[in-house]
Amino acid sequence: MREQPTLRIPLGVLALLAALLVYGVLIARYVAPLMATWPALGQLPVYIVLGVVWLLPLKRYLIWMETGRWG
C-alpha cells in the first residue's frame, strides 16, 4: 500500500486523457472517411472493435499508476 502521495496518478490520468484524445482524432480523421459510404450496420462492428481496443493496455497502465511497476 502506498504511504505517501505520488504524482503518477494525476499525471497518468492526464496522459490517459491525452492519449484517448489523440486516438479519437486519429479514428475520426482516418477511419471515419473510409467508412462514410457504408451502411450503419456495417460501421457498427468496426466502431465496437475500435471502442474496445483502447481498453487492452489499460490494465497494465492502471497498475503502473498505482504501484510504479508495469506488471
N, CA, C, O and CB atoms as a CASP TS submission, in Angstrom:
PFRMAT TS
TARGET T0000
AUTHOR 0000-0000-0000
METHOD Language model
MODEL 1
PARENT N/A
ATOM      1  N   MET     1       0.843  -1.181   0.000  1.00  0.00           N
ATOM      2  CA  MET     1       0.000   0.000   0.000  1.00  0.00           C
ATOM      3  C   MET     1       0.889   1.246   0.000  1.00  0.00           C
ATOM      4  O   MET     1       1.953   1.270   0.618  1.00  0.00           O
ATOM      5  CB  MET     1      -0.959  -0.003   1.223  1.00  0.00           C
ATOM      6  N   ARG     2       0.437   2.250  -0.690  1.00  0.00           N
ATOM      7  CA  ARG     2       1.185   3.492  -0.837  1.00  0.00           C
ATOM      8  C   ARG     2       1.099   4.296   0.455  1.00  0.00           C
ATOM      9  O   ARG     2       0.009   4.500   0.988  1.00  0.00           O
ATOM     10  CB  ARG     2       0.652   4.320  -2.031  1.00  0.00           C
ATOM     11  N   GLU     3       2.233   4.747   0.956  1.00  0.00           N
ATOM     12  CA  GLU     3       2.281   5.543   2.188  1.00  0.00           C
ATOM     13  C   GLU     3       2.219   7.043   1.905  1.00  0.00           C
ATOM     14  O   GLU     3       1.605   7.801   2.657  1.00  0.00           O
ATOM     15  CB  GLU     3       3.550   5.221   2.970  1.00  0.00           C
ATOM     16  N   GLN     4       2.853   7.459   0.825  1.00  0.00           N
ATOM     17  CA  GLN     4       2.906   8.885   0.504  1.00  0.00           C
ATOM     18  C   GLN     4       2.261   9.145  -0.857  1.00  0.00           C
ATOM     19  O   GLN     4       2.263   8.269  -1.722  1.00  0.00           O
ATOM     20  CB  GLN     4       4.366   9.393   0.514  1.00  0.00           C
ATOM     21  N   PRO     5       1.715  10.334  -1.047  1.00  0.00           N
ATOM     22  CA  PRO     5       1.126  10.648  -2.352  1.00  0.00           C
ATOM     23  C   PRO     5       2.192  10.654  -3.448  1.00  0.00           C
ATOM     24  O   PRO     5       3.366  10.923  -3.194  1.00  0.00           O
ATOM     25  CB  PRO     5       0.412  12.010  -2.304  1.00  0.00           C
ATOM     26  N   THR     6       1.761  10.355  -4.649  1.00  0.00           N
ATOM     27  CA  THR     6       2.677  10.344  -5.781  1.00  0.00           C
ATOM     28  C   THR     6       2.029  11.087  -6.947  1.00  0.00           C
ATOM     29  O   THR     6       0.805  11.149  -7.058  1.00  0.00           O
ATOM     30  CB  THR     6       3.051   8.887  -6.187  1.00  0.00           C
ATOM     31  N   LEU     7       2.856  11.639  -7.798  1.00  0.00           N
ATOM     32  CA  LEU     7       2.356  12.362  -8.963  1.00  0.00           C
ATOM     33  C   LEU     7       1.959  11.428 -10.104  1.00  0.00           C
ATOM     34  O   LEU     7       1.385  11.863 -11.103  1.00  0.00           O
ATOM     35  CB  LEU     7       3.402  13.342  -9.448  1.00  0.00           C
ATOM     36  N   ARG     8       2.273  10.131  -9.947  1.00  0.00           N
ATOM     37  CA  ARG     8       1.963   9.178 -11.014  1.00  0.00           C
ATOM     38  C   ARG     8       0.482   9.156 -11.360  1.00  0.00           C
ATOM     39  O   ARG     8       0.130   9.077 -12.537  1.00  0.00           O
ATOM     40  CB  ARG     8       2.408   7.790 -10.615  1.00  0.00           C
ATOM     41  N   ILE     9      -0.385   9.224 -10.372  1.00  0.00           N
ATOM     42  CA  ILE     9      -1.819   9.100 -10.637  1.00  0.00           C
ATOM     43  C   ILE     9      -2.364  10.324 -11.387  1.00  0.00           C
ATOM     44  O   ILE     9      -2.971  10.147 -12.443  1.00  0.00           O
ATOM     45  CB  ILE     9      -2.583   8.910  -9.319  1.00  0.00           C
ATOM     46  N   PRO    10      -2.176  11.553 -10.895  1.00  0.00           N
ATOM     47  CA  PRO    10      -2.710  12.680 -11.676  1.00  0.00           C
ATOM     48  C   PRO    10      -2.050  12.823 -13.047  1.00  0.00           C
ATOM     49  O   PRO    10      -2.720  13.153 -14.025  1.00  0.00           O
ATOM     50  CB  PRO    10      -2.535  13.969 -10.901  1.00  0.00           C
ATOM     51  N   LEU    11      -0.748  12.579 -13.124  1.00  0.00           N
ATOM     52  CA  LEU    11      -0.089  12.657 -14.430  1.00  0.00           C
ATOM     53  C   LEU    11      -0.533  11.519 -15.329  1.00  0.00           C
ATOM     54  O   LEU    11      -0.668  11.698 -16.539  1.00  0.00           O
ATOM     55  CB  LEU    11       1.433  12.633 -14.268  1.00  0.00           C
ATOM     56  N   GLY    12      -0.763  10.350 -14.748  1.00  0.00           N
ATOM     57  CA  GLY    12      -1.251   9.214 -15.520  1.00  0.00           C
ATOM     58  C   GLY    12      -2.636   9.467 -16.074  1.00  0.00           C
ATOM     59  O   GLY    12      -2.915   9.109 -17.218  1.00  0.00           O
ATOM     60  N   VAL    13      -3.509  10.075 -15.288  1.00  0.00           N
ATOM     61  CA  VAL    13      -4.858  10.400 -15.761  1.00  0.00           C
ATOM     62  C   VAL    13      -4.780  11.417 -16.898  1.00  0.00           C
ATOM     63  O   VAL    13      -5.479  11.279 -17.902  1.00  0.00           O
ATOM     64  CB  VAL    13      -5.731  10.949 -14.601  1.00  0.00           C
ATOM     65  N   LEU    14      -3.946  12.423 -16.750  1.00  0.00           N
ATOM     66  CA  LEU    14      -3.783  13.422 -17.819  1.00  0.00           C
ATOM     67  C   LEU    14      -3.214  12.786 -19.088  1.00  0.00           C
ATOM     68  O   LEU    14      -3.657  13.101 -20.193  1.00  0.00           O
ATOM     69  CB  LEU    14      -2.863  14.566 -17.350  1.00  0.00           C
ATOM     70  N   ALA    15      -2.237  11.894 -18.932  1.00  0.00           N
ATOM     71  CA  ALA    15      -1.661  11.206 -20.087  1.00  0.00           C
ATOM     72  C   ALA    15      -2.705  10.310 -20.752  1.00  0.00           C
ATOM     73  O   ALA    15      -2.760  10.221 -21.979  1.00  0.00           O
ATOM     74  CB  ALA    15      -0.433  10.374 -19.664  1.00  0.00           C
ATOM     75  N   LEU    16      -3.531   9.647 -19.943  1.00  0.00           N
ATOM     76  CA  LEU    16      -4.588   8.796 -20.492  1.00  0.00           C
ATOM     77  C   LEU    16      -5.606   9.627 -21.277  1.00  0.00           C
ATOM     78  O   LEU    16      -6.020   9.232 -22.367  1.00  0.00           O
ATOM     79  CB  LEU    16      -5.293   8.022 -19.362  1.00  0.00           C
ATOM     80  N   LEU    17      -6.002  10.754 -20.738  1.00  0.00           N
ATOM     81  CA  LEU    17      -6.937  11.633 -21.454  1.00  0.00           C
ATOM     82  C   LEU    17      -6.338  12.145 -22.759  1.00  0.00           C
ATOM     83  O   LEU    17      -7.020  12.207 -23.782  1.00  0.00           O
ATOM     84  CB  LEU    17      -7.337  12.817 -20.570  1.00  0.00           C
ATOM     85  N   ALA    18      -5.060  12.510 -22.717  1.00  0.00           N
ATOM     86  CA  ALA    18      -4.387  12.982 -23.928  1.00  0.00           C
ATOM     87  C   ALA    18      -4.300  11.861 -24.967  1.00  0.00           C
ATOM     88  O   ALA    18      -4.535  12.095 -26.153  1.00  0.00           O
ATOM     89  CB  ALA    18      -2.974  13.511 -23.591  1.00  0.00           C
ATOM     90  N   ALA    19      -3.966  10.651 -24.528  1.00  0.00           N
ATOM     91  CA  ALA    19      -3.871   9.520 -25.452  1.00  0.00           C
ATOM     92  C   ALA    19      -5.234   9.194 -26.062  1.00  0.00           C
ATOM     93  O   ALA    19      -5.324   8.892 -27.251  1.00  0.00           O
ATOM     94  CB  ALA    19      -3.306   8.288 -24.731  1.00  0.00           C
ATOM     95  N   LEU    20      -6.292   9.253 -25.254  1.00  0.00           N
ATOM     96  CA  LEU    20      -7.638   8.993 -25.772  1.00  0.00           C
ATOM     97  C   LEU    20      -8.061  10.072 -26.767  1.00  0.00           C
ATOM     98  O   LEU    20      -8.723   9.774 -27.760  1.00  0.00           O
ATOM     99  CB  LEU    20      -8.651   8.913 -24.619  1.00  0.00           C
ATOM    100  N   LEU    21      -7.689  11.298 -26.510  1.00  0.00           N
ATOM    101  CA  LEU    21      -7.990  12.381 -27.439  1.00  0.00           C
ATOM    102  C   LEU    21      -7.291  12.148 -28.778  1.00  0.00           C
ATOM    103  O   LEU    21      -7.904  12.282 -29.837  1.00  0.00           O
ATOM    104  CB  LEU    21      -7.567  13.736 -26.842  1.00  0.00           C
ATOM    105  N   VAL    22      -6.013  11.800 -28.725  1.00  0.00           N
ATOM    106  CA  VAL    22      -5.252  11.525 -29.947  1.00  0.00           C
ATOM    107  C   VAL    22      -5.857  10.329 -30.680  1.00  0.00           C
ATOM    108  O   VAL    22      -6.008  10.364 -31.901  1.00  0.00           O
ATOM    109  CB  VAL    22      -3.759  11.260 -29.618  1.00  0.00           C
ATOM    110  N   TYR    23      -6.202   9.271 -29.944  1.00  0.00           N
ATOM    111  CA  TYR    23      -6.809   8.077 -30.539  1.00  0.00           C
ATOM    112  C   TYR    23      -8.129   8.436 -31.229  1.00  0.00           C
ATOM    113  O   TYR    23      -8.379   8.012 -32.358  1.00  0.00           O
ATOM    114  CB  TYR    23      -7.044   6.990 -29.459  1.00  0.00           C
ATOM    115  N   GLY    24      -8.953   9.203 -30.561  1.00  0.00           N
ATOM    116  CA  GLY    24     -10.230   9.604 -31.141  1.00  0.00           C
ATOM    117  C   GLY    24     -10.067  10.454 -32.387  1.00  0.00           C
ATOM    118  O   GLY    24     -10.797  10.283 -33.364  1.00  0.00           O
ATOM    119  N   VAL    25      -9.114  11.366 -32.352  1.00  0.00           N
ATOM    120  CA  VAL    25      -8.857  12.220 -33.524  1.00  0.00           C
ATOM    121  C   VAL    25      -8.349  11.375 -34.691  1.00  0.00           C
ATOM    122  O   VAL    25      -8.753  11.591 -35.834  1.00  0.00           O
ATOM    123  CB  VAL    25      -7.828  13.333 -33.181  1.00  0.00           C
ATOM    124  N   LEU    26      -7.473  10.421 -34.413  1.00  0.00           N
ATOM    125  CA  LEU    26      -6.967   9.552 -35.478  1.00  0.00           C
ATOM    126  C   LEU    26      -8.085   8.719 -36.091  1.00  0.00           C
ATOM    127  O   LEU    26      -8.145   8.558 -37.310  1.00  0.00           O
ATOM    128  CB  LEU    26      -5.869   8.635 -34.941  1.00  0.00           C
ATOM    129  N   ILE    27      -8.963   8.193 -35.257  1.00  0.00           N
ATOM    130  CA  ILE    27     -10.096   7.413 -35.762  1.00  0.00           C
ATOM    131  C   ILE    27     -11.007   8.312 -36.605  1.00  0.00           C
ATOM    132  O   ILE    27     -11.422   7.934 -37.701  1.00  0.00           O
ATOM    133  CB  ILE    27     -10.895   6.773 -34.586  1.00  0.00           C
ATOM    134  N   ALA    28     -11.309   9.491 -36.089  1.00  0.00           N
ATOM    135  CA  ALA    28     -12.200  10.401 -36.815  1.00  0.00           C
ATOM    136  C   ALA    28     -11.567  10.875 -38.124  1.00  0.00           C
ATOM    137  O   ALA    28     -12.266  11.078 -39.117  1.00  0.00           O
ATOM    138  CB  ALA    28     -12.553  11.609 -35.938  1.00  0.00           C
ATOM    139  N   ARG    29     -10.275  11.046 -38.121  1.00  0.00           N
ATOM    140  CA  ARG    29      -9.582  11.580 -39.300  1.00  0.00           C
ATOM    141  C   ARG    29      -9.377  10.529 -40.381  1.00  0.00           C
ATOM    142  O   ARG    29      -9.565  10.816 -41.564  1.00  0.00           O
ATOM    143  CB  ARG    29      -8.240  12.156 -38.897  1.00  0.00           C
ATOM    144  N   TYR    30      -8.989   9.301 -39.989  1.00  0.00           N
ATOM    145  CA  TYR    30      -8.585   8.308 -40.969  1.00  0.00           C
ATOM    146  C   TYR    30      -9.578   7.167 -41.177  1.00  0.00           C
ATOM    147  O   TYR    30      -9.708   6.672 -42.296  1.00  0.00           O
ATOM    148  CB  TYR    30      -7.288   7.745 -40.570  1.00  0.00           C
ATOM    149  N   VAL    31     -10.271   6.744 -40.144  1.00  0.00           N
ATOM    150  CA  VAL    31     -11.176   5.597 -40.282  1.00  0.00           C
ATOM    151  C   VAL    31     -12.566   6.038 -40.731  1.00  0.00           C
ATOM    152  O   VAL    31     -13.149   5.430 -41.628  1.00  0.00           O
ATOM    153  CB  VAL    31     -11.275   4.832 -38.956  1.00  0.00           C
ATOM    154  N   ALA    32     -13.093   7.075 -40.122  1.00  0.00           N
ATOM    155  CA  ALA    32     -14.453   7.517 -40.454  1.00  0.00           C
ATOM    156  C   ALA    32     -14.640   7.819 -41.943  1.00  0.00           C
ATOM    157  O   ALA    32     -15.650   7.402 -42.510  1.00  0.00           O
ATOM    158  CB  ALA    32     -14.799   8.749 -39.646  1.00  0.00           C
ATOM    159  N   PRO    33     -13.717   8.523 -42.602  1.00  0.00           N
ATOM    160  CA  PRO    33     -13.921   8.782 -44.038  1.00  0.00           C
ATOM    161  C   PRO    33     -13.921   7.500 -44.881  1.00  0.00           C
ATOM    162  O   PRO    33     -14.595   7.435 -45.909  1.00  0.00           O
ATOM    163  CB  PRO    33     -12.836   9.721 -44.550  1.00  0.00           C
ATOM    164  N   LEU    34     -13.171   6.488 -44.450  1.00  0.00           N
ATOM    165  CA  LEU    34     -13.142   5.231 -45.196  1.00  0.00           C
ATOM    166  C   LEU    34     -14.488   4.520 -45.156  1.00  0.00           C
ATOM    167  O   LEU    34     -14.849   3.809 -46.093  1.00  0.00           O
ATOM    168  CB  LEU    34     -12.060   4.318 -44.643  1.00  0.00           C
ATOM    169  N   MET    35     -15.223   4.713 -44.075  1.00  0.00           N
ATOM    170  CA  MET    35     -16.488   4.013 -43.879  1.00  0.00           C
ATOM    171  C   MET    35     -17.703   4.916 -44.100  1.00  0.00           C
ATOM    172  O   MET    35     -18.825   4.508 -43.802  1.00  0.00           O
ATOM    173  CB  MET    35     -16.537   3.428 -42.486  1.00  0.00           C
ATOM    174  N   ALA    36     -17.511   6.097 -44.599  1.00  0.00           N
ATOM    175  CA  ALA    36     -18.610   7.065 -44.722  1.00  0.00           C
ATOM    176  C   ALA    36     -19.745   6.564 -45.605  1.00  0.00           C
ATOM    177  O   ALA    36     -20.904   6.905 -45.369  1.00  0.00           O
ATOM    178  CB  ALA    36     -18.085   8.371 -45.276  1.00  0.00           C
ATOM    179  N   THR    37     -19.439   5.774 -46.600  1.00  0.00           N
ATOM    180  CA  THR    37     -20.482   5.295 -47.505  1.00  0.00           C
ATOM    181  C   THR    37     -21.065   3.948 -47.080  1.00  0.00           C
ATOM    182  O   THR    37     -22.006   3.454 -47.701  1.00  0.00           O
ATOM    183  CB  THR    37     -19.930   5.185 -48.906  1.00  0.00           C
ATOM    184  N   TRP    38     -20.507   3.354 -46.023  1.00  0.00           N
ATOM    185  CA  TRP    38     -21.012   2.066 -45.551  1.00  0.00           C
ATOM    186  C   TRP    38     -22.362   2.263 -44.869  1.00  0.00           C
ATOM    187  O   TRP    38     -22.640   3.337 -44.336  1.00  0.00           O
ATOM    188  CB  TRP    38     -20.002   1.399 -44.581  1.00  0.00           C
ATOM    189  N   PRO    39     -23.199   1.231 -44.885  1.00  0.00           N
ATOM    190  CA  PRO    39     -24.438   1.319 -44.103  1.00  0.00           C
ATOM    191  C   PRO    39     -24.119   1.306 -42.603  1.00  0.00           C
ATOM    192  O   PRO    39     -23.062   0.830 -42.190  1.00  0.00           O
ATOM    193  CB  PRO    39     -25.397   0.148 -44.462  1.00  0.00           C
ATOM    194  N   ALA    40     -25.024   1.823 -41.814  1.00  0.00           N
ATOM    195  CA  ALA    40     -24.794   1.938 -40.364  1.00  0.00           C
ATOM    196  C   ALA    40     -24.495   0.581 -39.733  1.00  0.00           C
ATOM    197  O   ALA    40     -23.630   0.491 -38.862  1.00  0.00           O
ATOM    198  CB  ALA    40     -26.016   2.570 -39.679  1.00  0.00           C
ATOM    199  N   LEU    41     -25.185  -0.467 -40.149  1.00  0.00           N
ATOM    200  CA  LEU    41     -24.934  -1.791 -39.566  1.00  0.00           C
ATOM    201  C   LEU    41     -23.577  -2.351 -39.976  1.00  0.00           C
ATOM    202  O   LEU    41     -23.054  -3.241 -39.305  1.00  0.00           O
ATOM    203  CB  LEU    41     -26.032  -2.761 -39.977  1.00  0.00           C
ATOM    204  N   GLY    42     -23.007  -1.857 -41.046  1.00  0.00           N
ATOM    205  CA  GLY    42     -21.650  -2.233 -41.428  1.00  0.00           C
ATOM    206  C   GLY    42     -20.607  -1.490 -40.616  1.00  0.00           C
ATOM    207  O   GLY    42     -19.536  -2.026 -40.331  1.00  0.00           O
ATOM    208  N   GLN    43     -20.914  -0.271 -40.246  1.00  0.00           N
ATOM    209  CA  GLN    43     -19.993   0.529 -39.433  1.00  0.00           C
ATOM    210  C   GLN    43     -19.984   0.096 -37.977  1.00  0.00           C
ATOM    211  O   GLN    43     -18.963   0.201 -37.296  1.00  0.00           O
ATOM    212  CB  GLN    43     -20.358   1.995 -39.522  1.00  0.00           C
ATOM    213  N   LEU    44     -21.116  -0.387 -37.506  1.00  0.00           N
ATOM    214  CA  LEU    44     -21.273  -0.721 -36.092  1.00  0.00           C
ATOM    215  C   LEU    44     -20.190  -1.660 -35.562  1.00  0.00           C
ATOM    216  O   LEU    44     -19.584  -1.337 -34.541  1.00  0.00           O
ATOM    217  CB  LEU    44     -22.617  -1.344 -35.873  1.00  0.00           C
ATOM    218  N   PRO    45     -19.908  -2.815 -36.201  1.00  0.00           N
ATOM    219  CA  PRO    45     -18.875  -3.700 -35.642  1.00  0.00           C
ATOM    220  C   PRO    45     -17.493  -3.054 -35.608  1.00  0.00           C
ATOM    221  O   PRO    45     -16.711  -3.296 -34.689  1.00  0.00           O
ATOM    222  CB  PRO    45     -18.808  -4.981 -36.443  1.00  0.00           C
ATOM    223  N   VAL    46     -17.198  -2.234 -36.612  1.00  0.00           N
ATOM    224  CA  VAL    46     -15.883  -1.572 -36.642  1.00  0.00           C
ATOM    225  C   VAL    46     -15.754  -0.624 -35.453  1.00  0.00           C
ATOM    226  O   VAL    46     -14.728  -0.618 -34.771  1.00  0.00           O
ATOM    227  CB  VAL    46     -15.681  -0.797 -37.978  1.00  0.00           C
ATOM    228  N   TYR    47     -16.785   0.173 -35.204  1.00  0.00           N
ATOM    229  CA  TYR    47     -16.722   1.115 -34.081  1.00  0.00           C
ATOM    230  C   TYR    47     -16.753   0.400 -32.736  1.00  0.00           C
ATOM    231  O   TYR    47     -16.167   0.889 -31.770  1.00  0.00           O
ATOM    232  CB  TYR    47     -17.875   2.105 -34.161  1.00  0.00           C
ATOM    233  N   ILE    48     -17.422  -0.745 -32.652  1.00  0.00           N
ATOM    234  CA  ILE    48     -17.394  -1.518 -31.408  1.00  0.00           C
ATOM    235  C   ILE    48     -15.978  -2.017 -31.142  1.00  0.00           C
ATOM    236  O   ILE    48     -15.477  -1.903 -30.024  1.00  0.00           O
ATOM    237  CB  ILE    48     -18.386  -2.709 -31.474  1.00  0.00           C
ATOM    238  N   VAL    49     -15.335  -2.569 -32.165  1.00  0.00           N
ATOM    239  CA  VAL    49     -13.953  -3.053 -32.002  1.00  0.00           C
ATOM    240  C   VAL    49     -13.020  -1.902 -31.641  1.00  0.00           C
ATOM    241  O   VAL    49     -12.209  -2.028 -30.723  1.00  0.00           O
ATOM    242  CB  VAL    49     -13.461  -3.748 -33.296  1.00  0.00           C
ATOM    243  N   LEU    50     -13.127  -0.787 -32.350  1.00  0.00           N
ATOM    244  CA  LEU    50     -12.263   0.363 -32.055  1.00  0.00           C
ATOM    245  C   LEU    50     -12.554   0.951 -30.675  1.00  0.00           C
ATOM    246  O   LEU    50     -11.664   1.521 -30.045  1.00  0.00           O
ATOM    247  CB  LEU    50     -12.437   1.443 -33.124  1.00  0.00           C
ATOM    248  N   GLY    51     -13.770   0.818 -30.213  1.00  0.00           N
ATOM    249  CA  GLY    51     -14.116   1.313 -28.891  1.00  0.00           C
ATOM    250  C   GLY    51     -13.590   0.433 -27.775  1.00  0.00           C
ATOM    251  O   GLY    51     -13.446   0.887 -26.640  1.00  0.00           O
ATOM    252  N   VAL    52     -13.301  -0.823 -28.087  1.00  0.00           N
ATOM    253  CA  VAL    52     -12.802  -1.763 -27.070  1.00  0.00           C
ATOM    254  C   VAL    52     -11.277  -1.887 -27.117  1.00  0.00           C
ATOM    255  O   VAL    52     -10.650  -2.173 -26.097  1.00  0.00           O
ATOM    256  CB  VAL    52     -13.442  -3.147 -27.264  1.00  0.00           C
ATOM    257  N   VAL    53     -10.679  -1.676 -28.287  1.00  0.00           N
ATOM    258  CA  VAL    53      -9.239  -1.873 -28.460  1.00  0.00           C
ATOM    259  C   VAL    53      -8.415  -1.040 -27.477  1.00  0.00           C
ATOM    260  O   VAL    53      -7.403  -1.517 -26.963  1.00  0.00           O
ATOM    261  CB  VAL    53      -8.837  -1.528 -29.884  1.00  0.00           C
ATOM    262  N   TRP    54      -8.829   0.179 -27.216  1.00  0.00           N
ATOM    263  CA  TRP    54      -8.039   1.043 -26.337  1.00  0.00           C
ATOM    264  C   TRP    54      -8.026   0.530 -24.891  1.00  0.00           C
ATOM    265  O   TRP    54      -7.175   0.934 -24.098  1.00  0.00           O
ATOM    266  CB  TRP    54      -8.589   2.471 -26.377  1.00  0.00           C
ATOM    267  N   LEU    55      -8.964  -0.357 -24.546  1.00  0.00           N
ATOM    268  CA  LEU    55      -9.012  -0.905 -23.194  1.00  0.00           C
ATOM    269  C   LEU    55      -7.944  -1.968 -22.948  1.00  0.00           C
ATOM    270  O   LEU    55      -7.598  -2.232 -21.796  1.00  0.00           O
ATOM    271  CB  LEU    55     -10.376  -1.489 -22.930  1.00  0.00           C
ATOM    272  N   LEU    56      -7.417  -2.583 -24.009  1.00  0.00           N
ATOM    273  CA  LEU    56      -6.482  -3.690 -23.853  1.00  0.00           C
ATOM    274  C   LEU    56      -5.239  -3.340 -23.023  1.00  0.00           C
ATOM    275  O   LEU    56      -4.902  -4.104 -22.120  1.00  0.00           O
ATOM    276  CB  LEU    56      -6.056  -4.169 -25.205  1.00  0.00           C
ATOM    277  N   PRO    57      -4.547  -2.232 -23.280  1.00  0.00           N
ATOM    278  CA  PRO    57      -3.361  -1.927 -22.460  1.00  0.00           C
ATOM    279  C   PRO    57      -3.706  -1.232 -21.135  1.00  0.00           C
ATOM    280  O   PRO    57      -2.807  -0.916 -20.355  1.00  0.00           O
ATOM    281  CB  PRO    57      -2.405  -1.050 -23.253  1.00  0.00           C
ATOM    282  N   LEU    58      -4.985  -0.995 -20.876  1.00  0.00           N
ATOM    283  CA  LEU    58      -5.378  -0.186 -19.724  1.00  0.00           C
ATOM    284  C   LEU    58      -5.038  -0.839 -18.386  1.00  0.00           C
ATOM    285  O   LEU    58      -4.662  -0.139 -17.447  1.00  0.00           O
ATOM    286  CB  LEU    58      -6.854   0.092 -19.781  1.00  0.00           C
ATOM    287  N   LYS    59      -5.160  -2.165 -18.277  1.00  0.00           N
ATOM    288  CA  LYS    59      -4.893  -2.836 -17.010  1.00  0.00           C
ATOM    289  C   LYS    59      -3.455  -2.585 -16.540  1.00  0.00           C
ATOM    290  O   LYS    59      -3.225  -2.190 -15.397  1.00  0.00           O
ATOM    291  CB  LYS    59      -5.150  -4.341 -17.146  1.00  0.00           C
ATOM    292  N   ARG    60      -2.507  -2.818 -17.425  1.00  0.00           N
ATOM    293  CA  ARG    60      -1.100  -2.600 -17.046  1.00  0.00           C
ATOM    294  C   ARG    60      -0.826  -1.127 -16.740  1.00  0.00           C
ATOM    295  O   ARG    60      -0.040  -0.806 -15.849  1.00  0.00           O
ATOM    296  CB  ARG    60      -0.163  -3.082 -18.168  1.00  0.00           C
ATOM    297  N   TYR    61      -1.474  -0.247 -17.478  1.00  0.00           N
ATOM    298  CA  TYR    61      -1.287   1.185 -17.258  1.00  0.00           C
ATOM    299  C   TYR    61      -1.808   1.592 -15.883  1.00  0.00           C
ATOM    300  O   TYR    61      -1.160   2.364 -15.177  1.00  0.00           O
ATOM    301  CB  TYR    61      -1.994   1.994 -18.354  1.00  0.00           C
ATOM    302  N   LEU    62      -2.974   1.076 -15.501  1.00  0.00           N
ATOM    303  CA  LEU    62      -3.526   1.387 -14.182  1.00  0.00           C
ATOM    304  C   LEU    62      -2.677   0.781 -13.067  1.00  0.00           C
ATOM    305  O   LEU    62      -2.538   1.380 -12.001  1.00  0.00           O
ATOM    306  CB  LEU    62      -4.966   0.881 -14.077  1.00  0.00           C
ATOM    307  N   ILE    63      -2.110  -0.400 -13.305  1.00  0.00           N
ATOM    308  CA  ILE    63      -1.189  -0.993 -12.326  1.00  0.00           C
ATOM    309  C   ILE    63       0.021  -0.093 -12.162  1.00  0.00           C
ATOM    310  O   ILE    63       0.472   0.143 -11.041  1.00  0.00           O
ATOM    311  CB  ILE    63      -0.751  -2.418 -12.759  1.00  0.00           C
ATOM    312  N   TRP    64       0.555   0.414 -13.275  1.00  0.00           N
ATOM    313  CA  TRP    64       1.698   1.318 -13.174  1.00  0.00           C
ATOM    314  C   TRP    64       1.335   2.577 -12.397  1.00  0.00           C
ATOM    315  O   TRP    64       2.109   3.039 -11.558  1.00  0.00           O
ATOM    316  CB  TRP    64       2.209   1.689 -14.567  1.00  0.00           C
ATOM    317  N   MET    65       0.161   3.131 -12.675  1.00  0.00           N
ATOM    318  CA  MET    65      -0.240   4.349 -11.973  1.00  0.00           C
ATOM    319  C   MET    65      -0.319   4.115 -10.471  1.00  0.00           C
ATOM    320  O   MET    65       0.025   5.000  -9.687  1.00  0.00           O
ATOM    321  CB  MET    65      -1.586   4.849 -12.497  1.00  0.00           C
ATOM    322  N   GLU    66      -0.764   2.944 -10.069  1.00  0.00           N
ATOM    323  CA  GLU    66      -0.936   2.659  -8.647  1.00  0.00           C
ATOM    324  C   GLU    66       0.361   2.234  -7.960  1.00  0.00           C
ATOM    325  O   GLU    66       0.628   2.636  -6.827  1.00  0.00           O
ATOM    326  CB  GLU    66      -1.973   1.584  -8.469  1.00  0.00           C
ATOM    327  N   THR    67       1.170   1.417  -8.652  1.00  0.00           N
ATOM    328  CA  THR    67       2.339   0.812  -7.994  1.00  0.00           C
ATOM    329  C   THR    67       3.681   1.326  -8.487  1.00  0.00           C
ATOM    330  O   THR    67       4.673   1.261  -7.760  1.00  0.00           O
ATOM    331  CB  THR    67       2.300  -0.658  -8.177  1.00  0.00           C
ATOM    332  N   GLY    68       3.726   1.833  -9.705  1.00  0.00           N
ATOM    333  CA  GLY    68       5.007   2.251 -10.278  1.00  0.00           C
ATOM    334  C   GLY    68       5.683   1.123 -11.045  1.00  0.00           C
ATOM    335  O   GLY    68       6.776   1.311 -11.578  1.00  0.00           O
ATOM    336  N   ARG    69       5.050  -0.048 -11.108  1.00  0.00           N
ATOM    337  CA  ARG    69       5.566  -1.193 -11.864  1.00  0.00           C
ATOM    338  C   ARG    69       4.588  -1.523 -12.994  1.00  0.00           C
ATOM    339  O   ARG    69       3.394  -1.241 -12.889  1.00  0.00           O
ATOM    340  CB  ARG    69       5.779  -2.436 -10.931  1.00  0.00           C
ATOM    341  N   TRP    70       5.092  -2.112 -14.056  1.00  0.00           N
ATOM    342  CA  TRP    70       4.246  -2.414 -15.210  1.00  0.00           C
ATOM    343  C   TRP    70       3.562  -3.771 -15.112  1.00  0.00           C
ATOM    344  O   TRP    70       2.724  -4.095 -15.954  1.00  0.00           O
ATOM    345  CB  TRP    70       5.066  -2.360 -16.468  1.00  0.00           C
ATOM    346  N   GLY    71       3.893  -4.553 -14.129  1.00  0.00           N
ATOM    347  CA  GLY    71       3.284  -5.891 -14.046  1.00  0.00           C
ATOM    348  C   GLY    71       2.840  -6.244 -12.672  1.00  0.00           C
ATOM    349  O   GLY    71       2.312  -7.335 -12.455  1.00  0.00           O
TER
END
